[in-house]
Each structure stands twice: as C-alpha cells, then as structure tokens.
Amino acid sequence: MVLKLFYKFVQMEREYYIQIEDCDKLSSRPSIISLYYRTFDELKKKDVLIKVEVYSDKFFISYDAIRVYFKSYALENARKK
C-alpha cells in the first residue's frame, strides 16, 4: 500500500486536496492536475487547470479547461493523509 500525502486548499467551494508530489510539477504553464475531495465513504478526484506564478505564493486554478478563469488559492500549512 502506497501512502499519499496531501495539502489542503483553503477558502475553496469545498475541501480540495492536492498531492504533495504534484506541487513540485507545477510551473507558470497551465497543466491539468487532479484535485481530491472527500465524500462520505471515499476520496474522489476532479481534474482542474492549475498554474503557479513567480510573483505569488498562491496556486491559480480554473475549474474549466475550456472557459478558463483562474482564481488564486493558498494551501493550508498542515499535511493530511
């Protein structure tokens, strides 16, 4: 069994999590990354368009890859398992 570590985004419409290893892959070029969220009995994923910028410590996320509108979100400090 592989243990995956996650960071939680704050102030999003629901509790979304990103894998720590995915954070290292991000650049200023938008890419599709899976974010995870919890339901009552399982962990589900949602693909989003995400990028980072050198001038900000936040992540820029667009929920729709066709109608791109980026909103900035920060990560919570605590790690989740």
C-alpha positions as CSV (number, residue, x, y, z in Angstrom):
1,M,0.0,0.0,0.0
2,V,1.3,3.4,-1.0
3,L,0.9,6.3,1.4
4,K,0.0,9.5,-0.3
5,L,0.4,12.9,1.4
6,F,-1.8,15.8,0.6
7,Y,-2.0,19.6,1.2
8,K,-5.4,21.1,1.7
9,F,-6.5,24.3,-0.2
10,V,-8.2,27.0,1.9
11,Q,-11.2,29.1,1.1
12,M,-12.4,26.9,-1.8
13,E,-16.0,25.9,-2.5
14,R,-15.3,22.5,-0.9
15,E,-12.3,20.9,0.7
16,Y,-10.0,20.1,-2.1
17,Y,-6.6,18.4,-1.6
18,I,-3.5,18.2,-3.8
19,Q,-0.8,15.6,-3.7
20,I,2.4,17.0,-2.4
21,E,4.3,15.4,-5.3
22,D,2.1,17.2,-7.8
23,C,3.1,20.6,-6.2
24,D,6.6,20.0,-7.4
25,K,5.5,19.5,-11.0
26,L,3.7,22.9,-11.4
27,S,5.0,25.8,-13.4
28,S,3.7,29.0,-14.9
29,R,2.5,27.0,-17.8
30,P,-1.1,25.7,-17.1
31,S,-1.5,22.0,-16.7
32,I,-4.2,19.6,-15.8
33,I,-3.9,18.2,-12.3
34,S,-6.2,16.1,-10.3
35,L,-7.5,17.6,-7.0
36,Y,-9.1,15.3,-4.5
37,Y,-12.1,15.7,-2.2
38,R,-13.8,13.6,0.3
39,T,-17.3,12.2,0.2
40,F,-18.9,10.2,3.0
41,D,-17.1,7.0,2.2
42,E,-14.4,7.6,-0.4
43,L,-11.9,10.0,-2.0
44,K,-12.9,11.3,-5.4
45,K,-11.0,13.4,-7.9
46,K,-11.6,16.4,-10.1
47,D,-9.3,17.5,-12.9
48,V,-8.6,21.2,-13.0
49,L,-6.3,23.5,-14.8
50,I,-3.6,24.8,-12.5
51,K,-0.5,27.0,-12.6
52,V,1.8,29.0,-10.3
53,E,3.4,32.4,-10.8
54,V,6.8,33.6,-9.5
55,Y,5.3,36.7,-8.0
56,S,2.8,34.8,-5.8
57,D,2.8,32.0,-3.3
58,K,-0.7,31.0,-4.3
59,F,-2.0,28.5,-6.8
60,F,-4.1,29.7,-9.7
61,I,-6.9,27.2,-10.5
62,S,-9.5,27.1,-13.2
63,Y,-12.3,24.6,-12.8
64,D,-13.0,24.5,-16.5
65,A,-10.3,24.0,-19.1
66,I,-12.4,25.4,-22.0
67,R,-13.7,28.6,-20.3
68,V,-10.5,29.4,-18.5
69,Y,-10.9,31.7,-15.5
70,F,-8.1,31.5,-12.9
71,K,-8.8,32.2,-9.2
72,S,-6.0,32.2,-6.6
73,Y,-6.0,29.8,-3.6
74,A,-3.5,29.2,-0.8
75,L,-2.5,26.0,0.8
76,E,-3.1,25.1,4.5
77,N,0.0,24.5,6.5
78,A,-0.9,21.1,7.9
79,R,-0.5,17.9,5.9
80,K,-3.3,15.5,5.5
81,K,-3.2,11.7,5.0
